Amino acid sequence: MYRIFLALSVAAFASHAIAQTPGSAETAVLAPVHRFVDGFNKGDTKMFLAACADQTSILDEFPPHEWHGAGACAKWASDFDADAKKNGITDGTVTLSKPSHVDITADRAYVVIPANYTFKQKGKPVSEVGSIITLTLQKSPAGWRITGWSWAKH
């Protein structure tokens, strides 16, 4: 009986340890980041917005350069579309590299990822190579959501 109890205890501990490995925590944090970028690349606003928390702070290279508060991601998307139309930008795609940092403390995370942005401007290919996207996330009952991000053009 003691051996069975010991074996079950070891198995339960091992499965808990595997479920809580740093890799799996990192994977969980990065999932909404990838949904965010995939949604942007596909032009799927619903997918993009689902990765964002309602209260978000954003810094980006186009005016007004700053968005924050309730609905900030939706407002950013609207302003991005208007800026792209004004400047003849189409076919935008963000490609993420391996994260430089994925720091997780309890229900908060800080992520830094090198990124490239390619697009067409008035039909001509343009690349922003070596940019950086920095994000903050918070875990809620619904999962990890982006609470802030900034894009730094290289």
C-alpha positions in Angstrom: 0.0 0.0 0.0 2.8 2.4 0.9 4.5 1.7 -2.5 1.3 2.5 -4.4 0.8 5.7 -2.4 4.4 6.7 -3.0 4.2 5.9 -6.7 0.9 7.9 -7.1 2.5 10.8 -5.2 5.6 10.9 -7.4 3.4 10.6 -10.5 1.2 13.5 -9.4 4.2 15.7 -8.5 5.9 14.9 -11.9 2.8 15.7 -13.9 2.3 19.0 -12.0 6.0 19.9 -12.6 5.7 19.1 -16.3 2.5 21.2 -16.6 4.2 24.2 -15.0 7.6 24.1 -16.8 8.9 27.5 -17.9 8.5 26.4 -21.5 4.8 25.8 -21.1 4.4 29.1 -19.3 6.3 30.9 -22.1 4.2 29.1 -24.7 1.0 30.3 -23.0 2.2 33.9 -22.8 3.3 33.9 -26.5 0.0 32.4 -27.8 -1.9 35.7 -27.8 1.1 37.5 -29.3 1.0 35.1 -32.2 -2.8 35.4 -32.5 -2.3 39.2 -32.5 0.3 39.1 -35.3 -1.6 36.4 -37.3 -4.8 38.5 -37.1 -2.9 41.5 -38.3 -1.3 39.6 -41.2 -4.6 38.1 -42.3 -6.5 41.4 -41.9 -8.7 39.6 -39.3 -9.6 42.4 -36.9 -11.7 40.1 -34.7 -8.7 37.7 -34.2 -6.3 40.7 -33.6 -8.6 42.3 -31.1 -9.3 39.1 -29.2 -5.6 39.1 -28.2 -5.9 42.5 -26.5 -7.2 43.4 -23.1 -9.9 46.0 -23.1 -7.6 48.5 -21.3 -4.4 48.7 -23.4 -1.6 51.2 -24.0 0.0 51.4 -27.4 3.0 53.3 -28.9 3.6 53.2 -32.7 5.3 55.2 -35.4 2.3 56.8 -37.1 0.1 59.6 -35.7 -1.2 60.1 -33.1 1.6 57.7 -31.9 -0.2 56.8 -28.7 -3.4 55.0 -27.8 -4.5 54.0 -24.3 -7.5 53.0 -22.3 -10.7 51.1 -23.2 -10.8 50.0 -26.8 -7.3 51.2 -27.6 -6.5 48.2 -29.9 -9.7 48.9 -31.9 -8.8 52.6 -32.2 -5.2 51.8 -33.2 -6.6 49.4 -35.9 -8.9 52.1 -37.2 -6.1 54.7 -37.2 -3.7 52.2 -38.8 -6.1 51.6 -41.6 -6.7 55.3 -42.2 -2.9 56.0 -42.2 -2.3 53.0 -44.6 -4.9 54.3 -47.0 -3.6 57.9 -46.9 0.0 56.7 -47.6 -0.8 53.9 -50.1 0.3 51.1 -47.9 -1.0 47.6 -48.6 -0.1 44.0 -48.0 1.5 44.5 -44.6 3.0 41.5 -42.9 4.8 41.2 -39.6 7.3 38.4 -39.1 8.5 37.7 -35.5 11.9 36.3 -34.6 12.8 34.4 -31.5 11.9 36.5 -28.4 14.8 38.2 -26.7 12.9 38.3 -23.4 9.9 36.5 -22.0 9.7 37.5 -18.3 6.8 36.1 -16.4 6.0 37.1 -12.8 2.7 35.6 -11.4 -0.1 37.0 -13.7 2.1 39.5 -15.6 4.5 39.1 -18.5 7.0 41.3 -20.3 8.0 40.2 -23.9 10.5 41.6 -26.3 10.7 40.3 -29.8 12.7 41.3 -32.9 10.4 41.7 -35.8 10.3 42.7 -39.5 7.5 44.5 -41.2 7.1 44.2 -45.0 4.5 46.0 -47.1 3.9 47.7 -50.4 3.8 51.5 -50.6 2.1 52.7 -53.8 2.9 49.3 -55.2 6.6 49.2 -54.3 8.0 46.7 -51.8 9.2 48.2 -48.5 10.9 46.5 -45.5 11.4 47.6 -42.0 14.0 45.0 -40.9 15.3 44.8 -37.4 12.4 46.4 -35.6 11.4 45.5 -32.0 7.9 44.9 -30.6 7.7 45.0 -26.8 4.6 43.8 -25.1 3.1 43.5 -21.7 0.4 40.9 -20.9 -1.8 40.0 -18.0 -3.4 36.6 -17.2 -7.1 36.7 -16.5 -9.7 34.0 -16.2 -10.0 34.2 -20.0 -6.3 33.6 -20.4 -3.3 35.9 -21.3 -4.2 39.2 -22.9 -2.0 42.0 -24.3 -2.2 45.1 -22.0 0.4 47.1 -23.8 2.7 47.1 -26.8 5.1 49.4 -28.6 6.7 49.1 -32.0 10.2 50.5 -32.5 11.1 50.9 -36.2 14.8 50.2 -36.9 
